Amino acid sequence: MYLHLELKTMSTERLTEAVARLNYLHTLMSGTPGFVDAQICEYLGNPGQYLVVRTWVDQASHHAYRQSDASKEFAASRPAHFIYDNLAVQEWLTFAETPGVAIGGYVVRELHDVTNWQVFAASQGHRGPSGSRTFRMLAKEGADDTQALVLQRWPGRDPYAASLEGVAKSEAALIECYAVVDEVLPQTL
């Protein structure tokens, strides 16, 4: 699978408007073949920072949406003043998935520096009651092929914290926790 990830800052005075605009975008995307899901997640360390992830069957499906009338409709409705800014835009490909249904309103984002991908994959095991997805940065110029992204879904902070008891300290270069504030799944006809 292909993951389009954006880290955004949003004005706290316009959060409702920004989330509604992104929901509109994701709703337009959800009618496109190959769309898997999209989440808007608030960083629990800063109420103005958001993680936006959009999963597609493959990069070609995302590209097809970008060329569609729905994409043009969204671009044409852009507000006069931007209501969010991108801190980062990244593209990732699925490397491994652990079983579980992607439910739960608590998301843990980890970045790992990887020197051996097979050893890293074996170390992941089952990483949450709702499963997890591990990604490798899409190969392109400037991409960091030594970094892995792990996204875990949990029903809440307490189950995640309990899972850490008695476990060796994580080797993750970065761990951030988010609350899902909006989610869009594919449209069913």
N, C-alpha and C positions, 0 to 999 in steps of 0.2 A: 504494500500500500504506500501511497504518497501522502506526506503530511506537509501542509503549508502552515508555518508558525509565525505569528507576529507578537512582539512585545510592544505594548502601546502605553502611552500616558494619556490620561483624560482629565479634563478640568472637572474638579469635584462639583462645580456648580452645574455642569451639563452632563453628568453621568447618565441620567435617565435617557436623555436624548441620544447620547453616544451608543448606549446599549441597544436602544430601539433601532437605530440606524444599522448597526451590525446585525441585529436580528433580521431586519428587512433583507440585507445582503444574503444572509444564510438561508432565508426562506426562498429567495430567488434561486440560489445554488441548489437547493434541495430537490428541485424539479429536473435537474440535469442528470443524465445517465452517468453512473460512476461516482456520484456523491455518496459518502458514507455517513459523515456526521460533522458537526461543528459545535464548539463550545467557546463561551466567553467566560473567563475566570478572573476573579479579583485577587490580586496578590495580597495575602494577609498581613504583609509587612508595610503596605502603603496603599491606601484606598484609591489612589489615582493611577495605579499601575495595573495593567491587565495583560493576561496571556490569552491570545486568540488562536485556536487551533482548528484547522479544517482538514478532514481526512477524505481522501479520494481513493478509488480503486487503483488509479495510476496517474502519472503526471499528464498523460494525454487527455484524460477526462477533465482535469483542471484547466488545461489549455483550451479545450473545446468550450468550456463555460466562458472563459475569458473572451472568446470570439463570438459569443452568442448575443442575441437581442436582449436577453435578461441582463447581461453584464453592461451593455450599452444603456439600458434603462436605468440601472443603478448609477452609473457615471453621470448621466444627465440630471439626476436628482440631487447631485452634490450640493450641500449647503454653501452659502457664500463664505462662511468662515469655518475652517476645519475644527472639528470637535474632538479630534484625537490626533496624536502624532506617533509615528512608528519609531521605536527605539531600535528595533531589529526586525528583519524579515528573513526567514530561513526556510530552506526546503530539505526535507528528510525522507528517507526510504525505510520501510519496516525492515528490521533485522531479525527480530524475534517477538513472539507474543506468548504470554502465559495465559492459561485458561481463565475464564471468568467473564461475567457479564459486566459491561461498562456501565455500572450504576454507582450512585453515591455522589454526594455533592462536594467531596474533598479531593483535590488533585495534588499529588506530589510530583514536582518536576525536578529531575536530577540530571546533571551533566557529569560525564565520566571521561577521563583521559584514558584511552585504550591503546595498548601496545600489541595485544594478542586478542583478536576478535573471538576466536573459538573458546579461549579460557574465559573471557568476559561473558559470553553467552551462557556457558555452563554455570557461572557464578550467580546468575540472575534467579534461577529457580522460580518458585511461585512468590510473587512480590506484592500480593494484596488480595483480599477476598473478592474484589471485583476485577482482578487481573491487571496486567500491565502490558505496555507496548514499549519495545526498545527500537530505537531508530539509529541509523547511520546517516551522516550528512550526505546529501545528494552530491555525487561526483561532478564537479564543475570547477572552473577556474576560481581560485581563492577559497575553496571549501576546505575545511579542516577534517581530513580523513581519519584523524586520531580521536575524534570526539563522539561519544554516544549520548543520546538523549533517552531518558527513561521517563515515561508518564504512567503514574499509578492512580487508580480510582479507589477511594475508600468511602465508607458510609459516614465518616466523620473523623475529627482529630483524635478522639480517644482511642478508637480501634487502631489507628496508625501508630500512635504513641505506644500502645500496648505491644504492638508487633516489634518494637525496637528493644524491649526489655530482654536482657540476656544475650543480645546480638552484638557481635563485634562492631566497632565503630565503622561507619560507611567510608568507603574510599572515594566517594563522590567529590568532585571538585566544587560542585554547587548543589544545594538542596533548597528548594523554595516550595512553600505551601500556598494553595489557592482555594478559593470557594467558587464553585460553578454558579454563575448568576443567570446564565441562559444557555440552552442547548437546542439544536435543531437536528432532526433526523430526516432521512429521505421521505419525500412525499409518497404516499401509497395511493394508487389509482383504483 
